[in-house]
Amino acid sequence: MLALGYTLTFLVPYLGGAIWDATHLTVSALLPGAAGALIVIAGAALIDLRPRAVH
């Protein structure tokens, strides 16, 4: 998890900068972060939080 977190901490701003350089639109730099947030929200929505019976 630590390696994944640090990798994403590097990649998301890097991708944002690359997209910004390609499009010259300031708002486009936020797209990788927004995409990551949507992935996290979708993943959280799939978690089953109902209590389970213990046998």
CNS distance restraints for C-alpha pairs under 8 A (distance, minus, plus):
assign (resid   1 and name CA) (resid   5 and name CA) 5.98 0.50 0.50
assign (resid   2 and name CA) (resid   6 and name CA) 6.21 0.50 0.50
assign (resid   3 and name CA) (resid   7 and name CA) 5.99 0.50 0.50
assign (resid   4 and name CA) (resid   8 and name CA) 6.17 0.50 0.50
assign (resid   5 and name CA) (resid   9 and name CA) 6.07 0.50 0.50
assign (resid   6 and name CA) (resid  10 and name CA) 6.31 0.50 0.50
assign (resid   7 and name CA) (resid  11 and name CA) 6.09 0.50 0.50
assign (resid   8 and name CA) (resid  12 and name CA) 5.76 0.50 0.50
assign (resid   9 and name CA) (resid  13 and name CA) 7.16 0.50 0.50
assign (resid  10 and name CA) (resid  14 and name CA) 6.38 0.50 0.50
assign (resid  11 and name CA) (resid  15 and name CA) 5.94 0.50 0.50
assign (resid  12 and name CA) (resid  16 and name CA) 6.11 0.50 0.50
assign (resid  12 and name CA) (resid  32 and name CA) 5.73 0.50 0.50
assign (resid  12 and name CA) (resid  33 and name CA) 6.22 0.50 0.50
assign (resid  13 and name CA) (resid  17 and name CA) 6.09 0.50 0.50
assign (resid  13 and name CA) (resid  29 and name CA) 7.84 0.50 0.50
assign (resid  13 and name CA) (resid  32 and name CA) 7.71 0.50 0.50
assign (resid  13 and name CA) (resid  33 and name CA) 7.91 0.50 0.50
assign (resid  14 and name CA) (resid  18 and name CA) 6.24 0.50 0.50
assign (resid  15 and name CA) (resid  19 and name CA) 6.10 0.50 0.50
assign (resid  15 and name CA) (resid  29 and name CA) 7.78 0.50 0.50
assign (resid  15 and name CA) (resid  32 and name CA) 6.55 0.50 0.50
assign (resid  16 and name CA) (resid  20 and name CA) 6.06 0.50 0.50
assign (resid  16 and name CA) (resid  28 and name CA) 7.02 0.50 0.50
assign (resid  16 and name CA) (resid  29 and name CA) 4.09 0.50 0.50
assign (resid  16 and name CA) (resid  30 and name CA) 6.13 0.50 0.50
assign (resid  16 and name CA) (resid  31 and name CA) 6.68 0.50 0.50
assign (resid  16 and name CA) (resid  32 and name CA) 5.84 0.50 0.50
assign (resid  16 and name CA) (resid  33 and name CA) 7.78 0.50 0.50
assign (resid  17 and name CA) (resid  21 and name CA) 6.08 0.50 0.50
assign (resid  17 and name CA) (resid  29 and name CA) 5.85 0.50 0.50
assign (resid  18 and name CA) (resid  22 and name CA) 6.21 0.50 0.50
assign (resid  18 and name CA) (resid  29 and name CA) 7.92 0.50 0.50
assign (resid  19 and name CA) (resid  23 and name CA) 6.07 0.50 0.50
assign (resid  19 and name CA) (resid  24 and name CA) 7.99 0.50 0.50
assign (resid  19 and name CA) (resid  28 and name CA) 6.34 0.50 0.50
assign (resid  19 and name CA) (resid  29 and name CA) 6.07 0.50 0.50
assign (resid  20 and name CA) (resid  24 and name CA) 5.20 0.50 0.50
assign (resid  20 and name CA) (resid  25 and name CA) 5.81 0.50 0.50
assign (resid  20 and name CA) (resid  26 and name CA) 6.19 0.50 0.50
assign (resid  20 and name CA) (resid  27 and name CA) 7.92 0.50 0.50
assign (resid  20 and name CA) (resid  28 and name CA) 5.69 0.50 0.50
assign (resid  20 and name CA) (resid  29 and name CA) 5.06 0.50 0.50
assign (resid  23 and name CA) (resid  28 and name CA) 7.30 0.50 0.50
assign (resid  25 and name CA) (resid  29 and name CA) 7.47 0.50 0.50
assign (resid  26 and name CA) (resid  30 and name CA) 7.93 0.50 0.50
assign (resid  27 and name CA) (resid  31 and name CA) 7.46 0.50 0.50
assign (resid  30 and name CA) (resid  34 and name CA) 6.18 0.50 0.50
assign (resid  31 and name CA) (resid  35 and name CA) 5.98 0.50 0.50
assign (resid  32 and name CA) (resid  36 and name CA) 6.17 0.50 0.50
assign (resid  33 and name CA) (resid  37 and name CA) 6.19 0.50 0.50
assign (resid  34 and name CA) (resid  38 and name CA) 6.24 0.50 0.50
assign (resid  35 and name CA) (resid  39 and name CA) 6.30 0.50 0.50
assign (resid  36 and name CA) (resid  40 and name CA) 6.30 0.50 0.50
assign (resid  37 and name CA) (resid  41 and name CA) 6.17 0.50 0.50
assign (resid  38 and name CA) (resid  42 and name CA) 6.05 0.50 0.50
assign (resid  39 and name CA) (resid  43 and name CA) 6.09 0.50 0.50
assign (resid  40 and name CA) (resid  44 and name CA) 6.10 0.50 0.50
assign (resid  41 and name CA) (resid  45 and name CA) 6.22 0.50 0.50
assign (resid  42 and name CA) (resid  46 and name CA) 6.65 0.50 0.50
assign (resid  43 and name CA) (resid  47 and name CA) 7.01 0.50 0.50
